[in-house]
Amino acid sequence: MKLGIGIGWRPEIAAEVEALTGIDWVEAVAENLCADHLPGSLVRLRERGVTVVPHGVSLGLGGADRPDAGRLASLAARAELLGTPLVTEHIAFVRAGGPLTATPRLEAGHLLPVPRTWDALEVLCENVRIAQDSLPVPLALENIAALISWPDEELTEGQFLAELVERTGVRLLIDVANLHTNHVNRGEDPAKALDELPVEAIAYVHVAGGVEKDGVWHDTHAHPVTAPVLDVLAELRSRVDPPGVLLERDDAFPPGAELAAELETIRGTLRAAAEPETDRVTPRAAAPASGAGNSRGAGPLAGKPAALGARDRTAVAQTALLSSLVAGTPAPEGFDHRRLRVQSRALAAKRADVVAKVAPELPQILGDGYRAAFLDYAEARPMSGGYRRDALDFAERILISGGLADPVAQRRLTHWWEDRSGPRPPRRTARIVRAARAVLVGK
């Protein structure tokens, strides 16, 4: 399946993406699409023959729990609606706690790395097989960027991915920006990872920008693609001709001309790194990595359900880590405390940014004080539901804790919260009257 050159479709740059020439396909965040109808921009792109691939972010296939049937059904519905050749997700966990640990459910609000251990691999493989059985098209999984490393890991990233592919047959979505991020943050060699993973299993490749601060690389998707990331792309292209390459941008969107220039830079990088067809080495078959220094081979485990003990141990470990990051509990043994603080602040900042997008009225009402108020709230209140629930809980906390000094802002925030939290949302007329009243009071 040849995808070609693509770009991540986002509502904020829908017009710019439509205007780009030479785009073969786009990728859309699955959770941002309705299950029964598509945005007009995606409809028009599909009518032009542009493939649309849904990219999930909330399944948490690397988590200790089995995949949620409702989330799988939702992803399957979007795949059917788009007529896509595949769907993609991440090798990550996004929530922890719950029945397996008899603790409150916690949401990370972002992708967190799974430990590269045999336990975590067993759990991930079973979860992937459940997902594959529930989806109407093939699944590909993405390697993620990480700020932190798990202690006592038993496999390298390349070995972990090779084992995953061998046991499940899943395809890979290789993000070269994430390989660079893990090089800076965790000292992992991108070339070694590419040498160890089965490059013939690659469905497509992500390229994205980031920024380095105080020795930590932040995978922002809000900055131009840097030369080191393009170098990793060239390393990959020297080994295999990937079926597709896609530019990701999720924030601080530039003009269409800058997006077009970045796409052309990616094309140039691929051309320069390509070997002559007659000299290209055929990709090797995926080799099991489990024999290197560990007696627990893949063969006896392949295709079997994860042992209950593996799920239990994974659940305890992930819950302890996530609780430390979002609820302020003590750091689990073996982790770098400084990096945990960086990760914790990054998760809170991510929450603030996403809540501002799903509930733009809140930063409008609170003004410059929004971010500081939200970060203060996030420090005391772990995320336990989706971002819309988070927005409501944040507004409720402000109202309960004494409200706002500005009576107009207080009234607007109260009305906003009432409109969305009541058992029955007020009718449109009531909302218009409230909005008009707020405007009049402000004059």
Secondary structure, DSSP 8 states (H G I E B T S, - for coil): ---EEEEEE-GGGHHHHHH-SS--EEEEEGGGS-SS---HHHHHHHHTT-EEEEE--S--TTSSS---HHHHHHHHHHHHHHT-S-EEEES-EEEEEETTTTEEEEEEEEEE----SHHHHHHHHHHHHHHHHH-SS-EEEE----S---TT--S-HHHHHHHHHHHH--EEEEEHHHHHHHHHHH---HHHHHHHS-GGGEEEEEE---EEETTEEE--SSS---HHHHHHHHHHHHH---SEEEE---SS---HHHHHHHHHHHHHHHHHH---GGG----------TTSS-S--SGGGTTS---HHHHHHHHHHHHHHHHHHHH-----TTS-HHHHHHHHHHHHHHHHHHHHHH-THHHHHHGGGHHHHHHHHHHHS-B-S-HHHHHHHHHHHHHHTT--SSHHHHHHHHHHHHHHHSSS---HHHHHHHHHHHHHHH-
